[in-house]
Amino acid sequence: MAKGFIFDLDGVITDTAEYHFRAWKRLADEEGIQFSREDNEALRGVSREESFRRFLRGQRQLDDSTAKAWMDRKNSYYQDLIATTTPDDLLPGVREFLESARHQGIKLGLGSASKNARMVLDGLQVEELFDVLGDGYAVMNTKPAVDLFVWVAGGFGLPVTDCVVFEDAEAGVDAALKAGMKCVGIGPKERVGHGHLVCNGLHELTVAQVLAL
């Protein structure tokens, strides 16, 4: 039976996709880069550096210092937006699911590529529910590499086979499966259908359903 649950942040705990899009779009407009909502979907679940590479899509060649300045500018726009985050921004059923899992003795961890994850959790007022916080600073290789999820499992003191991952991104589901973990895919089947269980959100799940995996 699973003893640890590991959650992605964006799209699972809260939805900051719109904030990411607005920040990327502002940068794109300032620099003459073509960028749409469809382009933004391709950035889901990957690291800041990989997101930036996909954002450029070969439209511009930048040296390292300029690339970093652009990423920092986008991040400042994003931080200004997420500074307004409150508990009302939790997705439906999240707090109830987390509290139920904790009550049943399950360890809870965050496994997010975001380097702003702690800031978001603080605004949502759920940081105290997590035993281990794995974010964009925790490991070198981010999803679809297994490193982040393995790092969180290590923080639990559990083998990977005792952990279940909750993910809304294809790269995250891939990482969980490669790590040997069970995975709940949250979102459309065409994106996360290769998970062991697929749903639209934590509000559709009970802890017992997940433990049955």
N, C-alpha and C positions, 0 to 999 in steps of 0.2 A: 504493500500500500504506500502511496506517495506520502512523503513527510515534508516536502518543501515545494512551494509554489513560487514561480518566477514570472514577473509581469513586465511586459514592455510598457512604456509610458504613453506615448502619443497613439491614440486610437484604441487604447485598452482602458487606461485609467482616466484620461481626459482627451480632448481633441484639440490640439493646437495646430492642426494642419492649415487652418485659415490664417493663423498668425504667421506661420512659415511662408505661406504663399504671399501674403501682403508684404513681408519683409524682402523676400526674393524679388517680387515684382517691382518694389520701389528701387532696389539696386539695378534691376534690369532696365527700367525706364531711364534712370540716371546715366547709364553707360551704353544705351543703345543696343541692348541684348534682347532678342525675341524670347519671350517667356509667357507661357499660358498655364491655365489650371491643369491641363493634361500633362504638361511638362513637369508640373509640381508633383504629380502622382508618382513619377519615376524617382523622386527623391525619398520616398517613404522608407523608413527603417534603416537607412545607411548612414555612415559617418559624415561629419561636417565636410571633410576633404573630398569624399566621394560625391556628396551632394553638390559641391562646387564644380567638380569636374563635369557632372551631368548637367548642371546649370549652364555652363559655357557651351557644351556640345560642339566644341571646335570653332565657335564663332569668333573667338579672340584668343591670341597667344599671349600669356602674361608671364613675367618673371616671378620668382618666388616672393619677393617683397611686395610686389603689387597684388599678387593673388592673396597674400595674407591680409593686406589692407582692405581688400574687397570683402573677404570673409568676415573680418572684424567689423566692418561697417554693417553688413547684413545682420550680424549677431547683435549689434547694438540696437538696430531697428526692432529685431525680434524681442530682445529683453525689455524694451520700452512697452511692447504690447503685452507680454506675459506678466509684467509687473502689476497688471490689473486683475490677475487670476484670484478667484475666491473659491470657497467650497462649493458654490453653486455651479462651478465648471466641471465638477466630477461627472462622469458619464453615469447614466442610470444604473442603479444596483451595485455600484462599485464599493461604497463604504459598507453596505450590508454584507456583501460577499467577503470582503477582507476581514471584517469583524467575526463573521461566522467561522472562517478558516482558522483565525487565531484562537477562537474559543475551543476549537477541536484540536488544538495543539500543533497545528501546521505552521512551519516557519515560512515567513513571507520575505521575498526579495524583489528588488527592482533590477531589471536587465535592459537598460536603455542606452542607445548610442548617443543620446543627447548630453552635451556638456552643461546644459542649463537645467538638468533634471531636478537637482536639489532645490533650485529656486522655484520651480513649478510645484513640487511637492509641498514646499513651505506655504505657498499661496493656497493650495488645496487643503492644507491642514490635515494631511494624512501621513506625514513623514514618520510619526511615532508608531505607526502600525507595521513598519518594515524592520526586519531584523538585519538585513544586508542591503546596501545601496550600491548597485553596480551601474556606473554611468560612463560617459565618454572619456573620462579620465582613468578608468579602472584598468584597462588593458590596451595594448598597442593595436591588436588586430580586431576590428569590429565585425559585425555580422556582414556576410554569412559565415565568417569564421566562428568556431565554437567557443573561443576564448572567454567571452563575457559571461556566458551561461555557466561554463565550468568554474570560472572565478567566483560567481555567486554561490554555486553549490559548495565550493570549498569554504566559503564564508559560513555556510550553514553547518559545515562539518558532515556533509552527506555525500554519498556516491551519486553520480549523475542519474542513475537508474531510479533513485528515490525522488526525483524532481519532475514537476510538470511545468511547462512553459506556456504562457498566454501571449499570443502574438497576432498582430494585424498586418504584418508585412511578409511578403514572400521570402525575403532574405532572412528574416527572423525565424520563420518556420523551418527553412533549410538548415539554419544553424542548430536549432533544437534537435532536429532529427539526426543530424551528423554527430551531435554530442551524445546520442543515445537516450534522449529524454522523450517522454510523452509530450505532445503539444496540442493545445487548444487553439485553433485558428479562429480569429474574430474578424468577420468581414465576408465579402463575396467568395464563393467557391472557386472562381477563376483565379483568385489571388492566394487564398489560404486553404484551398480544398484538400491539399496533401497533408494537412494536420490530422491527428487521430480523431478529433471531434471539431465540428465547425458550428459556430453560432454567430448571432449579430451583436452580442454584448454580454457582459457578466450578469445583466438582469435576467437573461434567459437560462442561467445555470444555477445549480445548487452544488455545494461542496461534495455531496454524496455522488452526484453524476460524474464529477471529475475523478474522485477516488476510485470509481468503478473502472476507470481506464486501466 
